[in-house]
């Protein structure tokens, strides 16, 4: 499983959870990957809520063109959200490397922190 920072100017820190094995979409997702993906998505969401300045998260996974899929490899969006801002989908722009690095380091540190919590979040 890989975690990659996507970039939406309205929601900095937007992450993608991507299985390494090729899976086109939810319809072809093997049962043995389903639970692993869900656990990683949950872990990233908890880490964002813990380590980012956000009020909640949106989790989204798109399938087929009518469902908004435009990359033919399964991936799940984990988007940090803020009160008063509506998420209408990604407005991708390339972030500068320093900006991405700040959020990647923040998320990485938050993942380490939640793994050490006694209640395991």
N, C-alpha and C positions, 0 to 999 in steps of 0.2 A: 504494500500500500504506500502511496506517496501523498504528501500534502504539498500543495503548491499555492503561492499567493497569486491570485488573479487581481486585476486592478480595476476598480470602479471609482471614479473621482468622488462620488457622493458617499461611498462606503469603503473607505480605506481599510485594508486588512482582510478583505474578502478572500477566502481560501477555497481551494478545490481539493477534494479527497478523490484520488484516482487509483484504481487497482492497477498493478503492474501488468497482470495478464490481460490480454485484449478481450474486452467484453463490449459489444456494440451498444447495447442499451438494456433497459430493465427486463425486456422480454427474453434475452439470452443469458441473463445473470445466473450462474450456477449456485445452487443452494449453499454450497460450502463457502462461498464468498459473501453471501448476503449478510450474515451475522457479523463477519469481520468488518465489512464496510460500515454497518450501522454502529458498531462499537467505536470505530475511529471517528466517524462523524460526530457522535455524542461527545467523545473526548475533546475534539477540536472546539465544539460549541461551548463546553464547560470552560475550556482554557480561554476562549475569547471573552466569555462573560466574566471570568476571573481576572484576566490580565489586560484587556483593552478597556478604554473608556467607552463602553456601549451599554445600552439599556436592555438589550435582548439580541436574539439571532433569528435569521430566517434560514431554513434549510430547503433546498430545491434541487430536483433532478429532472431534467427534460428528456423527452422521448419522441422521436420522429419530428419532421418539420412542423407539423401542426401543433406539436407540444413544445416547440421552441428549441429542439435539438439542432445544433449546427456543427457539432464536433462528433464524429462517429466513433467515439470511445466513451464508455460510461464514466461519468464524473458527477460528483455531488457538490453543489455550492453550499458553503457555510458563510453567511453574510452577517457581519456585525451591524446591528440596527440601533437607531437613536429615536427617541420620542420626537414627534413632529416631522420626521422625514419618511416619506413613502418610498418603498422599493418597487420600482417599475421594471426591474430587469437590469442587466448590466449595460453600462455605457462605457465599454472598454476604451482605455487609453493606456499607453505605455507609461508606467511610472518610472521616475529616475531610480537608479540603483540604490542610492542612499535612502530614499523613502521606503522602498521594498525591504531593504536590509533592516531598518528600524522596526518595521512590523514583524518581519521574520524572527528577529531576535526577541521581540516582546512575546510572540506566540511560543517560540521554543522555550523561553524561560517559564512561561505560564504552564506549559505542558509538564515541565519538570516539577514545578511547584505542586500542581494538582496530584501528581503521582505520589507525592510525599504526604498528602493529607491523610489523617487517620481514618476518616470516614470514606475515603476513596471516592469522594464526590457523589 
